Amino acid sequence: MVRSPVVLGIESSCDETGAGLVRDGKLLGHAVASSMDEHARFGGVVPEIAARAHVHAAAPVVRAALADAGLAMGDIGAVAVTTGPGLSGALQVGLAAAKGLAYALDVPLYGVHHLAGHVAADTLEHGPLPDPCMVLIVSGGHTSLLLVRDLARDPIVHLGDTLDDAAGECFDKVARVFGLPYPGGPAVDRAAREGDPRAVPFPRPLTGPRDDRYAFSFSGLKTAAARWAEQHRTAGRPLPVADGAASLQEAVADVLTRKAVAACVEHGVGTLVVVGGVAANSRVRALAQERCAAAGVELRVPPLRLCTDNGAMIAAVGDLLVRAGAQPAPLDISIDPSAPLEYATLHPAGRRSAA
């Protein structure tokens, strides 16, 4: 039996430069370089700094991934790269690197949607996705509830998306108000360990009977947390950060898991896959497990190292596309920084993007 080619995946949509190598659904090796420390003093990602960091990290990260896999450059049989969504300059760096490698090695190139990469990351740990499955994507810029069938071939059905702030964005912004360091998600998770999740009755947005059942909105929760902190400071009282963090985290986890499990039950789907950076949050994982068990739904969550942005997840999509016989990208492939998630492939043409 002829083996599938080794697929190199390159991810550069934000502040992580990632490279991964996958063949036949197996992760062979990967490496990630982060510019997070360079952004921390600004309290968020600075696009120009991120793009420059990708320029410096792209080649070393690919070499590190090859070394991790025990492979040589000539072993690469296809290249997959994130073409959107993300920061424009950052995406351009990754695409340029991928085009150069694909051209030099004379191998096919595939453009991949960043969020499809997060979905595919779970396959590297738990095997092929059930058809169908429910996917909850929770990250710094995205919160979406998706019905997924064949990731490489079928359109992705959106049951609900964020209307304003995503869950990760809410964590980052409230963490700054609470005086916690960037990135906010891990800082809130750490602080919450010492707090009472019932201490502050923060709202659960869009969970009323007449609200959009699967849409998400975290802007109001962010504002409520900021006002709570402001009231303490105005009154000269010390801010109980641990209680605030625990209560905020509980509100986010409650909304996310409540909607996701309800969607599984309503659509008769037996598996929930939770992916993205916020899937690393301890309370989101624990509450999802508790509610899935009560509803008779299998829960799949990637290991922590595959929750945040990485090249392995992009290689995983590329591997699925190669094995499905998908068409490689045309030579004029470009980027689409605000691409909606419709298919795993994302092959925007240069002339269309420039219009």
Residue pairs with C-beta under 8 A, 6 or more apart in sequence:
3 23
3 24
4 23
4 24
4 77
4 319
4 322
4 323
5 23
5 76
5 77
5 78
5 107
5 322
6 21
6 22
6 23
6 28
6 69
6 71
6 75
6 76
6 77
6 78
7 21
7 22
7 23
7 76
7 77
7 78
7 79
7 80
7 315
7 318
7 319
7 322
8 19
8 20
8 21
8 62
8 65
8 76
8 78
8 79
8 80
8 101
8 311
8 315
8 318
9 18
9 19
9 20
9 21
9 22
9 79
9 80
9 81
9 112
9 117
9 311
9 312
9 313
9 314
9 315
9 316
9 317
9 318
10 18
10 19
10 58
10 62
10 79
10 80
10 81
10 82
10 94
10 97
10 98
10 311
10 314
11 17
11 18
11 19
11 20
11 81
11 82
11 94
11 114
11 117
11 309
11 310
11 311
11 313
11 314
12 18
12 54
12 58
12 81
12 82
12 86
12 90
12 91
12 93
12 94
12 97
13 82
13 84
13 85
13 86
13 87
13 90
13 91
13 94
13 114
13 309
14 45
14 50
14 86
14 87
14 90
14 140
14 309
15 34
15 35
15 36
15 39
15 45
15 50
15 53
15 90
15 309
16 32
16 33
16 34
16 35
16 36
16 308
16 309
16 310
17 32
17 33
17 34
17 35
17 53
17 54
17 57
17 58
17 61
17 94
18 30
18 31
18 32
18 33
18 61
18 309
18 310
18 311
18 312
18 313
18 314
19 30
19 31
19 32
19 61
19 62
19 64
19 65
19 311
20 27
20 29
20 30
20 31
20 65
20 310
20 311
20 312
20 313
20 314
20 315
20 316
21 27
21 28
21 29
21 30
21 65
21 66
21 68
21 69
21 71
21 76
21 312
21 315
22 28
22 124
22 312
22 315
22 316
22 318
22 319
23 319
24 319
24 323
25 123
25 124
25 127
25 128
25 316
25 319
25 320
26 124
27 124
27 312
27 315
27 316
28 68
28 69
28 70
28 71
29 65
29 66
29 67
29 68
29 69
29 70
29 71
30 65
30 68
30 310
30 311
30 312
30 315
31 61
31 62
31 64
31 65
31 68
31 311
32 61
32 309
32 310
32 311
33 53
33 57
33 60
33 61
35 49
35 50
35 53
35 54
35 57
36 182
36 183
38 46
38 49
38 53
39 45
39 46
39 49
39 50
39 182
40 181
40 182
43 176
43 182
44 172
44 182
45 87
47 87
47 88
47 89
47 90
48 89
50 87
50 89
50 90
51 87
51 89
51 90
51 92
51 93
54 90
54 93
54 94
55 93
58 93
58 94
58 97
59 97
61 311
62 97
62 101
65 311
66 72
66 73
66 75
73 101
73 105
74 105
76 101
76 105
76 107
77 107
77 322
78 102
78 107
78 108
78 109
78 110
78 318
78 322
78 328
79 98
79 101
79 102
79 105
79 107
79 108
79 109
79 110
79 318
80 98
80 109
80 110
80 111
80 112
80 314
80 315
80 317
80 318
80 319
80 321
81 94
81 95
81 97
81 98
81 109
81 110
81 111
81 112
81 314
82 91
82 94
82 112
82 113
82 114
82 117
82 314
83 91
83 95
83 111
83 112
83 113
83 329
83 333
83 334
83 335
83 336
83 339
83 346
83 347
83 348
84 91
84 113
84 114
84 335
84 336
84 337
84 338
84 339
84 346
84 348
85 113
85 114
85 115
85 141
85 336
85 337
85 338
85 339
86 114
86 335
86 337
87 337
88 335
88 337
91 335
91 337
92 335
95 111
95 333
95 334
95 335
98 109
99 109
99 333
101 107
102 108
102 109
108 322
108 328
108 329
109 328
109 329
109 333
110 317
110 318
110 321
110 322
110 326
110 328
110 329
110 345
110 347
111 329
111 333
111 345
111 346
111 347
111 348
112 314
112 317
112 318
112 321
112 344
112 345
112 346
113 317
113 339
113 341
113 342
113 343
113 344
113 345
113 346
114 309
114 314
115 137
115 142
115 144
115 276
115 341
116 151
116 156
116 317
116 341
116 343
116 344
116 346
117 313
117 314
117 316
117 317
118 137
118 139
118 275
118 276
118 313
119 129
119 135
119 137
119 146
119 148
119 151
119 273
119 275
119 344
120 151
120 313
120 316
120 317
120 320
120 344
121 275
121 302
121 306
121 307
121 310
121 312
121 313
121 316
122 129
122 273
122 275
122 300
122 301
122 302
122 306
123 129
123 316
123 320
124 302
124 306
124 312
124 313
124 316
125 302
125 303
125 306
126 300
126 302
129 148
129 151
129 271
129 273
130 270
130 271
131 149
131 150
132 147
132 148
132 149
132 267
132 269
133 148
133 269
133 271
133 272
133 273
133 300
134 145
134 146
134 147
134 148
134 260
134 263
134 264
134 267
134 269
134 271
134 272
134 273
135 144
135 145
135 146
135 147
135 148
135 272
135 273
135 274
135 275
136 144
136 145
136 146
136 256
136 260
136 272
136 273
136 274
136 275
136 279
136 288
137 143
137 144
137 145
137 146
137 275
137 276
138 166
138 167
138 168
138 256
138 274
138 275
138 276
138 277
138 278
138 279
138 284
139 166
139 167
139 168
139 276
139 277
139 278
140 166
140 168
140 169
140 172
140 183
140 185
140 277
140 278
141 166
141 168
141 169
142 161
142 162
142 166
142 276
143 161
143 162
143 166
143 167
143 168
143 216
143 218
143 256
143 278
144 158
144 160
144 161
144 162
144 216
144 341
145 158
145 159
145 160
145 161
145 214
145 216
145 259
145 260
145 263
146 156
146 157
146 158
146 159
146 341
147 156
147 157
147 159
147 263
147 267
147 269
148 154
148 156
148 157
148 273
150 324
151 317
151 320
151 344
152 317
152 320
152 321
152 323
152 324
152 326
152 344
153 324
153 326
155 342
155 343
156 341
156 342
156 343
156 344
158 341
159 214
159 263
159 267
160 212
160 213
160 214
160 215
160 216
160 259
160 263
161 215
161 216
162 215
162 216
162 217
162 218
163 206
163 215
163 216
163 217
163 219
164 217
164 218
164 219
165 173
165 217
165 218
165 219
165 222
166 216
166 218
167 216
167 218
167 252
167 256
167 278
168 184
168 185
168 276
168 277
168 278
169 218
169 222
170 218
170 219
170 221
170 222
170 248
170 252
171 184
171 185
171 188
171 248
171 249
171 252
171 278
172 182
172 183
172 184
172 185
173 184
173 222
173 226
174 184
174 188
174 222
174 225
174 226
174 244
174 248
175 181
175 182
175 183
175 184
175 185
175 187
175 188
175 245
176 182
176 184
177 225
177 226
177 229
178 188
178 191
178 225
178 229
178 239
178 241
178 244
178 245
179 239
179 241
180 187
180 188
180 191
180 241
180 245
181 187
185 277
185 278
185 280
185 281
186 280
187 245
188 245
188 248
188 249
189 245
189 249
189 280
189 281
189 282
189 283
191 241
191 242
191 245
191 246
192 242
192 245
192 246
192 248
192 249
192 283
193 242
193 246
194 242
194 246
195 240
195 241
195 242
195 243
195 244
195 245
195 246
195 247
196 242
196 243
196 246
196 247
197 246
197 247
197 249
197 250
197 283
198 247
198 250
199 240
199 243
199 244
199 246
199 247
200 225
200 228
200 243
200 244
200 247
200 248
201 247
202 221
202 224
202 225
202 228
202 247
202 248
202 250
202 251
203 220
203 221
203 224
203 251
204 251
204 254
204 255
204 258
205 216
205 217
205 218
205 219
205 220
205 221
205 255
206 212
206 215
206 216
206 217
206 255
207 255
207 258
207 259
213 259
213 262
213 263
214 259
214 262
214 263
216 255
216 256
216 259
218 252
218 255
221 248
221 251
221 252
225 244
225 248
228 244
229 239
229 244
232 238
232 239
232 240
233 239
249 281
249 283
249 284
250 283
252 278
252 281
252 284
253 281
253 283
253 284
253 286
253 287
253 288
254 287
256 278
256 284
256 288
257 284
257 287
257 288
257 291
258 291
260 272
260 274
260 288
261 272
261 288
261 291
261 292
261 295
261 297
263 269
264 270
264 271
264 272
264 292
264 295
264 297
265 295
265 297
269 297
270 296
270 297
270 298
271 297
271 298
271 299
271 300
272 288
272 292
272 297
272 298
272 299
272 300
273 300
273 301
274 284
274 285
274 288
274 299
274 300
274 301
275 301
275 302
275 307
276 307
277 307
277 308
277 309
278 284
279 285
279 301
279 302
279 307
280 304
280 307
280 308
285 301
288 299
288 301
289 299
292 298
292 299
293 299
301 307
306 312
306 313
317 344
320 344
321 344
321 345
326 345
329 347
330 347
330 349
332 349
332 350
332 351
333 347
333 348
333 349
333 350
334 348
334 349
334 350
334 352
334 353
334 354
335 348
335 353
336 346
336 348
336 353
339 346
339 348
